[in-house]
Amino acid sequence: MLIGLAIAPMTPTLLLGLFSVFFVGGRDIRWIANMNAMLGYPAAIVFGIPAYLYLERNNYRAVQHYMFAGACMGALTYYSIIVWVSLSARGLQSNLLLSPFTFLGIFFGALSATAFWLIAVKSP
């Protein structure tokens, strides 16, 4: 589980890094890695560990369960940041709640959870 917790949050960085290399010449890889480290690991600790314990306790071991939990965690992480930033800046902006970044958060959460499932749940 610890190996999965160490590796899985960085899978979106790998995907965005590949995208960056092929489409923008790799200019933003360091920024992508820093942002993912600031968001991915805290989200994995705050949301991921309780979700893993819940799924294991209730014997939900299918990849779909982990993908759904990861998608929810990605959306929750995105919404936490948007609400915090927008409330501190100028009040909650409702147009940010359904922005394309919401779906990016959902996708990255599901991607990280799938990587975690492959490492920590399926492997043993």
C-alpha positions as CSV (number, residue, x, y, z in Angstrom):
1,M,0.0,0.0,0.0
2,L,2.8,2.4,0.8
3,I,4.4,1.9,-2.6
4,G,1.0,2.6,-4.3
5,L,0.6,5.7,-2.1
6,A,4.0,6.9,-3.1
7,I,3.7,6.3,-6.9
8,A,0.0,6.7,-7.8
9,P,-0.4,10.5,-7.1
10,M,2.4,11.2,-9.7
11,T,0.7,9.4,-12.6
12,P,-1.1,12.6,-13.7
13,T,2.4,14.2,-13.8
14,L,3.6,11.5,-16.1
15,L,0.7,11.9,-18.4
16,L,0.9,15.7,-18.5
17,G,4.7,15.5,-18.9
18,L,4.3,13.3,-22.0
19,F,1.6,15.7,-23.3
20,S,4.0,18.7,-22.6
21,V,6.9,17.0,-24.4
22,F,4.9,16.2,-27.5
23,F,2.9,19.3,-27.8
24,V,4.7,22.2,-26.2
25,G,8.3,21.0,-26.2
26,G,8.5,20.1,-22.5
27,R,8.5,23.7,-21.2
28,D,6.2,23.2,-18.2
29,I,7.2,19.8,-16.8
30,R,8.7,21.3,-13.6
31,W,5.6,23.4,-13.0
32,I,3.4,20.4,-13.6
33,A,5.3,18.2,-11.2
34,N,5.3,20.9,-8.5
35,M,1.5,21.5,-8.8
36,N,0.8,17.8,-8.7
37,A,3.0,17.3,-5.7
38,M,1.2,20.1,-3.9
39,L,-2.2,18.8,-4.8
40,G,-1.8,15.0,-5.4
41,Y,-0.1,13.9,-2.3
42,P,-2.2,15.9,0.2
43,A,-5.3,14.6,-1.6
44,A,-4.0,11.1,-1.4
45,I,-3.4,11.4,2.3
46,V,-6.5,13.3,3.3
47,F,-9.0,11.5,0.9
48,G,-7.2,8.5,-0.4
49,I,-6.2,6.7,2.8
50,P,-9.8,6.8,4.3
51,A,-11.2,5.7,0.9
52,Y,-8.8,2.8,0.7
53,L,-9.6,1.7,4.3
54,Y,-13.4,2.0,3.5
55,L,-13.1,0.0,0.3
56,E,-11.0,-2.7,1.9
57,R,-13.2,-3.0,5.0
58,N,-16.3,-3.5,2.8
59,N,-14.4,-5.8,0.5
60,Y,-14.8,-3.6,-2.6
61,R,-11.7,-4.7,-4.6
62,A,-12.7,-4.2,-8.2
63,V,-11.0,-1.5,-10.3
64,Q,-14.3,0.2,-10.9
65,H,-14.7,0.8,-7.2
66,Y,-11.3,2.4,-7.0
67,M,-11.9,4.5,-10.2
68,F,-15.2,5.8,-8.8
69,A,-13.6,6.7,-5.5
70,G,-10.7,8.3,-7.3
71,A,-13.0,10.3,-9.5
72,C,-14.9,11.6,-6.5
73,M,-11.6,12.5,-4.7
74,G,-10.4,14.3,-7.8
75,A,-13.6,16.3,-8.0
76,L,-13.5,17.0,-4.3
77,T,-9.9,18.2,-4.4
78,Y,-10.8,20.5,-7.3
79,Y,-13.8,21.9,-5.6
80,S,-11.9,22.4,-2.4
81,I,-9.3,24.5,-4.2
82,I,-11.9,26.4,-6.2
83,V,-14.0,27.2,-3.3
84,W,-11.0,28.2,-1.1
85,V,-9.5,30.4,-3.8
86,S,-12.6,32.0,-5.1
87,L,-14.0,32.8,-1.7
88,S,-10.7,34.3,-0.6
89,A,-10.5,36.4,-3.7
90,R,-13.9,37.6,-4.7
91,G,-16.7,35.3,-3.6
92,L,-17.8,32.0,-5.1
93,Q,-17.9,32.0,-8.8
94,S,-20.6,29.5,-10.0
95,N,-19.1,29.2,-13.5
96,L,-16.0,27.6,-12.0
97,L,-18.0,24.7,-10.6
98,L,-18.6,23.1,-14.0
99,S,-15.4,24.2,-15.8
100,P,-13.3,21.9,-17.9
101,F,-11.0,21.7,-14.9
102,T,-13.7,19.8,-13.0
103,F,-13.5,17.0,-15.5
104,L,-9.7,17.1,-15.5
105,G,-9.8,16.7,-11.7
106,I,-12.2,13.8,-12.1
107,F,-10.0,12.2,-14.7
108,F,-6.8,12.6,-12.8
109,G,-8.4,11.2,-9.6
110,A,-9.6,8.2,-11.5
111,L,-6.2,7.8,-13.2
112,S,-4.3,7.9,-9.8
113,A,-6.8,5.5,-8.2
114,T,-6.3,3.1,-11.1
115,A,-2.6,3.2,-10.7
116,F,-3.0,2.7,-7.0
117,W,-5.3,-0.3,-7.6
118,L,-2.7,-1.8,-10.0
119,I,0.1,-1.4,-7.5
120,A,-1.5,-2.0,-4.1
121,V,-4.7,-4.1,-4.7
122,K,-4.2,-6.2,-7.8
123,S,-0.5,-7.0,-7.3
124,P,-0.6,-8.8,-4.0
